[in-house]
């Protein structure tokens, strides 16, 4: 198997043009290739490529598209999609920051009342999380023990942060309302999932979830969306791998939980609880209204997961 050969930016642009991509401003196109990169832009160009005929077997092919572009495909449209997606990622991070901080307070306050070091106390957590042994390499550990190992790593990395060193020097270990500040979203999501059903249901129902398990699913999905956004990856039409169950009432059951829009709806549901006067929903609506009018008509907001009349739903009002 031969390796891919290095290509200059001019060569990269030449390849795209030979495959049928329209490049109206070569100077601007080269500038984008230098700043964004060929590989990242290729994710926004992918829907512009022709479908193979016949379509290959899913098990035997990684791609359903040819290298050649659909007639009318423009470099400029891929850049517009990239810019739209960048704004979408920033909106996601804005909402998820508020959600994360709010849930941090809920978990720390609720468990802290039971035990200021509740995150270390297996008796305050669900038995499947804190007592059930699972295989982990050459060792048998509980999910809680694995989580605590990650916490030790996070604590070590934050050891020089003033509030961490202060509490460790004076008290030896951190109370949960301090310890929770060194957890990332994934650790918060994992610990929440490991709480007792009744306890996490009290928190989850505050945000409109049917119970704590449903809310734990939302948190896992939010963590996936956050990781995609924080790493500047393509979000707008991504296949969501950490899927939450669809809610069955009202318009929710019309949505597709494999598409990002479902999780933006969930974010808005939480935002109405956390920041009821926020302009976040209006900014998302404005952004969706600005979706690029792609010349080759190969993409639209249905790829994001949007359905008709979504703006009339109560969560967006």
Secondary structure, 3 states (H helix, E strand, C coil): CCCCCCCCHHHHHHHHHHCCCECCCHHHHHHHHHHHCHHHHHHHHHHHEEECCCCCCCCCCCCCEEEEECCCCEHHHHHHHHHHHHHHHHHHHHHHHHHHHHHHHHHHHHHHHHCCCHHHCHHHECHHHHCCEEEECCEEEEHHHHHHHHHHHHHHHCCCCHHHHHHHHHHCCCCHHHHHHHCCHHHHHHHHHCECHHHHHHHHHHCCCCCHHHHHHHHHHHHHHHHHHHCCCCCCCCCCCCCCCCCCCCCHHHCCCCCHHHHHHHHHHHHHHHCCCCCHHHHHHHHHHCCCCCCCCCCCHHHCCCCCCHHHCHHHC
